[in-house]
Amino acid sequence: MQLAAYGVAGCMAADVVAILQKGRQGLTAFRATFTGERAAEPPRRFLRITLHFHITGAVPPAAVERAIALSRQTYCSVWHSMRRDIDFITTFDIHP
């Protein structure tokens, strides 16, 4: 389950960074934090995933929202390989 968490966090993080860099945004640092809630009984699958992106630089919030949406809806193959009934939340903060 840790590898699944690393997979989805890494996939989305790579997408978001690439999209922001291609958009020539002022990204200077990036970190992603994963929190997951699992079912109590086997199979102890993820019920809820929260990914929080910590962004440093002169990046407009709209650009981050767009990058996250593109990753989630189109590019992240790991997320698209998971069950659709997982409650998946993405948040971010920007530090200049």
N, C-alpha and C positions, 0 to 999 in steps of 0.2 A: 504494500500500500504506500510505503514511502517512495518507492520508485514511480508509482503512478502519480503521486503528488509532485515529485520533481519533474516528471514528464510534462504535465499540463502547465506547471508554473514556468518551466524553461521554454516550452514552445511558445506560450503567449508572450513571455518577456522578450524573447528573440524577435518575434513579430513586431511588438510595440516599438522596440528600439530601432529596428530596421525601417519601419514606416516613418518614425520621427526623424531619423537621419536622412532618409530620402526626401523628406519634406523640408530639409535644411533648418530644422528647429534647433534652438540653442541648448540641446541636451548635453550636460556635463557629467552627470552621474545617474545611475539607475539601480534600484534594488526592488525585488519582489518578495512579498511575505505571503505564505500559504497557510490557511487555517481550514481544517476539514472536520466535519462531524460524520461519524460512522454509525451504522445500524448496530443495535445492541446484540442482535442474534445473527448467527451465520446465515448467509454469507455477509460478513461485516463490511458491506459496500459503503461508498460515500453517499450520504444523503444530502449534504450541503458542503459546498466549497466556497471559500471566500479568498480572492486574490486581491492583495493591496499592493499597488505600485507606488514606490517612493521615487519621485523624479526631482532632480536638481538641474536648474538652468532656467533660461528665459524661454519657457515653453508655454504657449497659450493653452488653457484648459480645453478649449474646443479641439485642438490638435490631438491632445491625449485621448479625449473621448472618441474621436474618429479612429485613432490607431487601435484602441481597445475594441471598438465595434468591428473593425475590419478583421482583426485577429479572430475574434469570437465567431463572427458570422461566415468568414470565408477561408482564412488561412491556417488556423491552428488544427492540424490533423489529429493531434492527441485529444483535444476537446471533442472533436467530431467523432472520435472513436468511443466516447463514453456514453452512458445512458442519458437519454433526453429528460428523464424525470429528476435529475440531480438539480437541486436549487443552487444555481451558480451566480455568485455576486462578485462584481469587480468594483473596486474603489481606488482612488489615487489621491496623493497630495503632491503639491509642487513647492519646492524650496528654491528661491532665486539664488 
